[in-house]
Amino acid sequence: MQRERNTDIPDHEVLRSRLRHVRWIGGGSGAGKSTIARRLASRHGLRLYATDDAMSDHARRSTPADCPFLNEFMAMDMDERWVHRSPETMLETFHWFRGEGFVQVVEDLLHLPRDSGVIVEGFRLLPHLVKPLLDVPGHAVWLLPTPAFRRAAFESRGSLWAIAGKTSDPEQALRNLLERDRMFTDRLYDEAKRLELDIIEVDTTTTEDDLAGRVTEMFGL
Protein backbone atom coordinates (compact mmCIF):
# COMPACT_ATOMS: atom_id res chain seq x y z
CA MET A 1 0.00 0.00 0.00
CA GLN A 2 1.31 3.43 -0.91
CA ARG A 3 2.09 5.53 2.15
CA GLU A 4 0.49 8.94 2.39
CA ARG A 5 2.82 11.89 2.19
CA ASN A 6 3.82 13.14 5.64
CA THR A 7 4.08 16.91 5.56
CA ASP A 8 5.15 17.13 9.21
CA ILE A 9 8.82 16.17 8.96
CA PRO A 10 10.57 16.90 12.30
CA ASP A 11 13.23 19.58 12.52
CA HIS A 12 16.89 18.72 12.03
CA GLU A 13 17.71 18.37 15.72
CA VAL A 14 14.98 15.77 16.16
CA LEU A 15 15.93 14.06 12.91
CA ARG A 16 19.56 13.73 13.97
CA SER A 17 18.42 11.87 17.06
CA ARG A 18 15.95 9.64 15.23
CA LEU A 19 18.41 8.82 12.43
CA ARG A 20 21.56 8.34 14.49
CA HIS A 21 21.48 4.60 13.67
CA VAL A 22 21.71 5.37 9.92
CA ARG A 23 24.88 5.34 7.86
CA TRP A 24 24.90 7.00 4.46
CA ILE A 25 26.75 6.05 1.26
CA GLY A 26 26.35 8.59 -1.53
CA GLY A 27 28.37 9.29 -4.63
CA GLY A 28 28.52 9.21 -8.39
CA SER A 29 26.90 6.58 -10.60
CA GLY A 30 28.96 3.43 -11.05
CA ALA A 31 31.11 3.97 -7.95
CA GLY A 32 30.12 0.72 -6.21
CA LYS A 33 27.70 2.19 -3.67
CA SER A 34 25.20 -0.65 -3.95
CA THR A 35 27.85 -3.37 -3.85
CA ILE A 36 29.56 -1.95 -0.76
CA ALA A 37 26.29 -1.23 1.01
CA ARG A 38 25.02 -4.79 0.45
CA ARG A 39 28.32 -6.22 1.63
CA LEU A 40 28.42 -4.16 4.81
CA ALA A 41 24.75 -4.75 5.56
CA SER A 42 25.18 -8.53 5.25
CA ARG A 43 28.41 -8.65 7.22
CA HIS A 44 27.28 -6.43 10.10
CA GLY A 45 23.58 -7.28 10.38
CA LEU A 46 22.36 -3.91 9.11
CA ARG A 47 19.16 -3.11 7.25
CA LEU A 48 19.73 -1.94 3.66
CA TYR A 49 17.77 0.90 2.07
CA ALA A 50 18.58 1.51 -1.61
CA THR A 51 17.22 4.84 -2.80
CA ASP A 52 17.25 3.73 -6.45
CA ASP A 53 14.70 1.03 -5.63
CA ALA A 54 12.32 3.65 -4.23
CA MET A 55 12.45 6.12 -7.14
CA SER A 56 9.19 5.01 -8.78
CA ASP A 57 7.36 5.09 -5.45
CA HIS A 58 8.77 8.52 -4.64
CA ALA A 59 7.68 9.83 -8.04
CA ARG A 60 4.14 8.59 -7.33
CA ARG A 61 4.17 10.24 -3.92
CA SER A 62 5.28 13.61 -5.27
CA THR A 63 3.28 16.46 -6.73
CA PRO A 64 4.22 18.90 -9.52
CA ALA A 65 4.56 21.60 -6.87
CA ASP A 66 6.99 19.45 -4.83
CA CYS A 67 8.99 18.20 -7.82
CA PRO A 68 8.70 20.56 -10.80
CA PHE A 69 11.85 19.22 -12.50
CA LEU A 70 10.57 15.65 -12.18
CA ASN A 71 7.26 16.75 -13.70
CA GLU A 72 9.06 18.31 -16.69
CA PHE A 73 11.30 15.27 -17.12
CA MET A 74 8.37 12.86 -17.15
CA ALA A 75 6.77 14.84 -19.97
CA MET A 76 9.82 14.43 -22.25
CA ASP A 77 10.50 11.59 -24.68
CA MET A 78 13.85 9.77 -24.61
CA ASP A 79 15.49 11.97 -27.25
CA GLU A 80 14.39 15.14 -25.45
CA ARG A 81 15.89 13.79 -22.23
CA TRP A 82 19.20 12.44 -23.48
CA VAL A 83 20.00 13.58 -27.04
CA HIS A 84 18.76 17.10 -27.71
CA ARG A 85 19.93 18.78 -24.50
CA SER A 86 23.50 19.61 -23.49
CA PRO A 87 25.12 17.73 -20.59
CA GLU A 88 25.15 21.04 -18.68
CA THR A 89 21.39 21.43 -19.06
CA MET A 90 20.86 17.77 -18.19
CA LEU A 91 22.89 18.26 -15.01
CA GLU A 92 21.14 21.43 -13.90
CA THR A 93 17.60 20.17 -14.54
CA PHE A 94 17.78 16.52 -13.46
CA HIS A 95 15.28 16.23 -10.64
CA TRP A 96 17.19 13.84 -8.37
CA PHE A 97 20.32 16.00 -8.69
CA ARG A 98 18.20 18.96 -7.53
CA GLY A 99 17.24 17.13 -4.34
CA GLU A 100 13.67 16.44 -5.39
CA GLY A 101 12.34 13.35 -3.62
CA PHE A 102 14.76 13.56 -0.70
CA VAL A 103 11.89 14.30 1.67
CA GLN A 104 10.43 10.92 0.73
CA VAL A 105 13.78 9.25 1.49
CA VAL A 106 13.68 10.73 4.98
CA GLU A 107 10.04 9.70 5.42
CA ASP A 108 10.91 6.11 4.52
CA LEU A 109 13.86 6.01 6.91
CA LEU A 110 11.69 7.29 9.75
CA HIS A 111 9.23 4.45 9.13
CA LEU A 112 11.86 1.70 9.26
CA PRO A 113 12.17 -0.32 12.48
CA ARG A 114 14.96 0.93 14.71
CA ASP A 115 15.93 -2.48 16.04
CA SER A 116 19.09 -2.48 13.93
CA GLY A 117 21.35 -0.08 12.13
CA VAL A 118 20.55 1.04 8.59
CA ILE A 119 22.76 1.64 5.56
CA VAL A 120 21.16 3.93 3.00
CA GLU A 121 22.82 4.27 -0.39
CA GLY A 122 22.34 6.08 -3.66
CA PHE A 123 23.43 8.99 -5.82
CA ARG A 124 20.41 10.97 -4.54
CA LEU A 125 22.12 11.50 -1.18
CA LEU A 126 23.46 14.99 -1.78
CA PRO A 127 25.99 16.21 0.80
CA HIS A 128 24.13 19.43 1.66
CA LEU A 129 20.94 17.45 2.30
CA VAL A 130 22.56 14.72 4.38
CA LYS A 131 24.85 16.80 6.59
CA PRO A 132 22.06 18.40 8.70
CA LEU A 133 20.82 14.88 9.53
CA LEU A 134 24.16 13.53 10.79
CA ASP A 135 24.45 12.92 14.51
CA VAL A 136 27.98 11.64 13.81
CA PRO A 137 29.73 13.29 10.81
CA GLY A 138 31.71 10.12 10.12
CA HIS A 139 28.53 8.15 9.46
CA ALA A 140 28.42 9.38 5.85
CA VAL A 141 30.77 8.94 2.91
CA TRP A 142 30.66 9.76 -0.80
CA LEU A 143 32.24 7.40 -3.32
CA LEU A 144 33.50 9.35 -6.32
CA PRO A 145 34.46 7.34 -9.41
CA THR A 146 36.85 8.44 -12.11
CA PRO A 147 35.36 8.50 -15.63
CA ALA A 148 37.38 5.40 -16.54
CA PHE A 149 36.11 3.49 -13.50
CA ARG A 150 32.50 4.51 -14.19
CA ARG A 151 32.60 3.37 -17.80
CA ALA A 152 34.30 0.08 -16.86
CA ALA A 153 31.67 -0.52 -14.17
CA PHE A 154 28.79 0.05 -16.59
CA GLU A 155 30.40 -2.18 -19.20
CA SER A 156 30.93 -5.00 -16.69
CA ARG A 157 27.26 -4.80 -15.67
CA GLY A 158 26.08 -4.74 -19.28
CA SER A 159 24.22 -1.50 -18.56
CA LEU A 160 26.34 0.96 -20.56
CA TRP A 161 23.67 1.33 -23.27
CA ALA A 162 20.60 0.73 -21.07
CA ILE A 163 19.35 4.31 -21.41
CA ALA A 164 21.22 5.51 -24.50
CA GLY A 165 20.10 2.49 -26.52
CA LYS A 166 16.48 3.63 -26.22
CA THR A 167 17.15 6.87 -28.12
CA SER A 168 17.48 7.58 -31.85
CA ASP A 169 21.16 8.47 -31.41
CA PRO A 170 22.66 6.12 -28.81
CA GLU A 171 26.24 7.32 -29.22
CA GLN A 172 25.33 10.99 -28.66
CA ALA A 173 23.09 10.06 -25.76
CA LEU A 174 25.88 8.04 -24.15
CA ARG A 175 28.36 10.90 -24.55
CA ASN A 176 25.86 13.25 -22.94
CA LEU A 177 25.15 10.88 -20.06
CA LEU A 178 28.79 10.19 -19.29
CA GLU A 179 29.67 13.89 -19.37
CA ARG A 180 26.70 14.78 -17.20
CA ASP A 181 27.71 12.13 -14.67
CA ARG A 182 31.32 13.35 -14.70
CA MET A 183 30.18 16.88 -13.88
CA PHE A 184 27.85 15.58 -11.19
CA THR A 185 30.72 13.69 -9.56
CA ASP A 186 32.86 16.84 -9.65
CA ARG A 187 30.02 18.73 -7.99
CA LEU A 188 29.75 16.12 -5.25
CA TYR A 189 33.50 16.37 -4.63
CA ASP A 190 33.39 20.16 -4.28
CA GLU A 191 30.31 20.10 -2.06
CA ALA A 192 31.55 17.34 0.23
CA LYS A 193 34.92 19.06 0.60
CA ARG A 194 33.28 22.39 1.38
CA LEU A 195 31.10 20.75 4.03
CA GLU A 196 34.03 18.77 5.46
CA LEU A 197 32.41 15.42 4.75
CA ASP A 198 34.26 12.21 3.93
CA ILE A 199 34.93 11.13 0.35
CA ILE A 200 36.70 8.20 -1.28
CA GLU A 201 37.93 8.58 -4.84
CA VAL A 202 37.46 5.31 -6.72
CA ASP A 203 39.68 4.51 -9.71
CA THR A 204 40.48 1.41 -11.75
CA THR A 205 43.11 0.28 -9.23
CA THR A 206 40.55 0.19 -6.38
CA THR A 207 39.42 -3.31 -5.39
CA GLU A 208 36.10 -4.15 -3.80
CA ASP A 209 37.88 -5.45 -0.70
CA ASP A 210 39.86 -2.22 -0.34
CA LEU A 211 36.76 -0.08 -0.74
CA ALA A 212 34.71 -2.16 1.68
CA GLY A 213 37.51 -2.01 4.22
CA ARG A 214 37.84 1.75 4.02
CA VAL A 215 34.11 2.35 4.38
CA THR A 216 33.90 -0.14 7.26
CA GLU A 217 36.69 1.71 9.07
CA MET A 218 35.11 5.12 8.43
CA PHE A 219 31.77 3.91 9.81
CA GLY A 220 33.36 2.34 12.89
CA LEU A 221 31.79 -1.05 12.17
C-alpha positions in Angstrom: 0.0 0.0 0.0 1.3 3.4 -0.9 2.1 5.5 2.2 0.5 8.9 2.4 2.8 11.9 2.2 3.8 13.1 5.6 4.1 16.9 5.6 5.2 17.1 9.2 8.8 16.2 9.0 10.6 16.9 12.3 13.2 19.6 12.5 16.9 18.7 12.0 17.7 18.4 15.7 15.0 15.8 16.2 15.9 14.1 12.9 19.6 13.7 14.0 18.4 11.9 17.1 15.9 9.6 15.2 18.4 8.8 12.4 21.6 8.3 14.5 21.5 4.6 13.7 21.7 5.4 9.9 24.9 5.3 7.9 24.9 7.0 4.5 26.7 6.0 1.3 26.4 8.6 -1.5 28.4 9.3 -4.6 28.5 9.2 -8.4 26.9 6.6 -10.6 29.0 3.4 -11.1 31.1 4.0 -7.9 30.1 0.7 -6.2 27.7 2.2 -3.7 25.2 -0.6 -3.9 27.8 -3.4 -3.8 29.6 -1.9 -0.8 26.3 -1.2 1.0 25.0 -4.8 0.4 28.3 -6.2 1.6 28.4 -4.2 4.8 24.7 -4.8 5.6 25.2 -8.5 5.2 28.4 -8.7 7.2 27.3 -6.4 10.1 23.6 -7.3 10.4 22.4 -3.9 9.1 19.2 -3.1 7.2 19.7 -1.9 3.7 17.8 0.9 2.1 18.6 1.5 -1.6 17.2 4.8 -2.8 17.3 3.7 -6.5 14.7 1.0 -5.6 12.3 3.7 -4.2 12.4 6.1 -7.1 9.2 5.0 -8.8 7.4 5.1 -5.5 8.8 8.5 -4.6 7.7 9.8 -8.0 4.1 8.6 -7.3 4.2 10.2 -3.9 5.3 13.6 -5.3 3.3 16.5 -6.7 4.2 18.9 -9.5 4.6 21.6 -6.9 7.0 19.4 -4.8 9.0 18.2 -7.8 8.7 20.6 -10.8 11.9 19.2 -12.5 10.6 15.6 -12.2 7.3 16.7 -13.7 9.1 18.3 -16.7 11.3 15.3 -17.1 8.4 12.9 -17.1 6.8 14.8 -20.0 9.8 14.4 -22.3 10.5 11.6 -24.7 13.9 9.8 -24.6 15.5 12.0 -27.3 14.4 15.1 -25.4 15.9 13.8 -22.2 19.2 12.4 -23.5 20.0 13.6 -27.0 18.8 17.1 -27.7 19.9 18.8 -24.5 23.5 19.6 -23.5 25.1 17.7 -20.6 25.2 21.0 -18.7 21.4 21.4 -19.1 20.9 17.8 -18.2 22.9 18.3 -15.0 21.1 21.4 -13.9 17.6 20.2 -14.5 17.8 16.5 -13.5 15.3 16.2 -10.6 17.2 13.8 -8.4 20.3 16.0 -8.7 18.2 19.0 -7.5 17.2 17.1 -4.3 13.7 16.4 -5.4 12.3 13.4 -3.6 14.8 13.6 -0.7 11.9 14.3 1.7 10.4 10.9 0.7 13.8 9.3 1.5 13.7 10.7 5.0 10.0 9.7 5.4 10.9 6.1 4.5 13.9 6.0 6.9 11.7 7.3 9.7 9.2 4.5 9.1 11.9 1.7 9.3 12.2 -0.3 12.5 15.0 0.9 14.7 15.9 -2.5 16.0 19.1 -2.5 13.9 21.4 -0.1 12.1 20.6 1.0 8.6 22.8 1.6 5.6 21.2 3.9 3.0 22.8 4.3 -0.4 22.3 6.1 -3.7 23.4 9.0 -5.8 20.4 11.0 -4.5 22.1 11.5 -1.2 23.5 15.0 -1.8 26.0 16.2 0.8 24.1 19.4 1.7 20.9 17.5 2.3 22.6 14.7 4.4 24.8 16.8 6.6 22.1 18.4 8.7 20.8 14.9 9.5 24.2 13.5 10.8 24.5 12.9 14.5 28.0 11.6 13.8 29.7 13.3 10.8 31.7 10.1 10.1 28.5 8.2 9.5 28.4 9.4 5.9 30.8 8.9 2.9 30.7 9.8 -0.8 32.2 7.4 -3.3 33.5 9.3 -6.3 34.5 7.3 -9.4 36.9 8.4 -12.1 35.4 8.5 -15.6 37.4 5.4 -16.5 36.1 3.5 -13.5 32.5 4.5 -14.2 32.6 3.4 -17.8 34.3 0.1 -16.9 31.7 -0.5 -14.2 28.8 0.1 -16.6 30.4 -2.2 -19.2 30.9 -5.0 -16.7 27.3 -4.8 -15.7 26.1 -4.7 -19.3 24.2 -1.5 -18.6 26.3 1.0 -20.6 23.7 1.3 -23.3 20.6 0.7 -21.1 19.4 4.3 -21.4 21.2 5.5 -24.5 20.1 2.5 -26.5 16.5 3.6 -26.2 17.2 6.9 -28.1 17.5 7.6 -31.9 21.2 8.5 -31.4 22.7 6.1 -28.8 26.2 7.3 -29.2 25.3 11.0 -28.7 23.1 10.1 -25.8 25.9 8.0 -24.1 28.4 10.9 -24.5 25.9 13.3 -22.9 25.2 10.9 -20.1 28.8 10.2 -19.3 29.7 13.9 -19.4 26.7 14.8 -17.2 27.7 12.1 -14.7 31.3 13.4 -14.7 30.2 16.9 -13.9 27.9 15.6 -11.2 30.7 13.7 -9.6 32.9 16.8 -9.6 30.0 18.7 -8.0 29.7 16.1 -5.2 33.5 16.4 -4.6 33.4 20.2 -4.3 30.3 20.1 -2.1 31.6 17.3 0.2 34.9 19.1 0.6 33.3 22.4 1.4 31.1 20.8 4.0 34.0 18.8 5.5 32.4 15.4 4.8 34.3 12.2 3.9 34.9 11.1 0.4 36.7 8.2 -1.3 37.9 8.6 -4.8 37.5 5.3 -6.7 39.7 4.5 -9.7 40.5 1.4 -11.7 43.1 0.3 -9.2 40.6 0.2 -6.4 39.4 -3.3 -5.4 36.1 -4.1 -3.8 37.9 -5.5 -0.7 39.9 -2.2 -0.3 36.8 -0.1 -0.7 34.7 -2.2 1.7 37.5 -2.0 4.2 37.8 1.8 4.0 34.1 2.4 4.4 33.9 -0.1 7.3 36.7 1.7 9.1 35.1 5.1 8.4 31.8 3.9 9.8 33.4 2.3 12.9 31.8 -1.0 12.2 
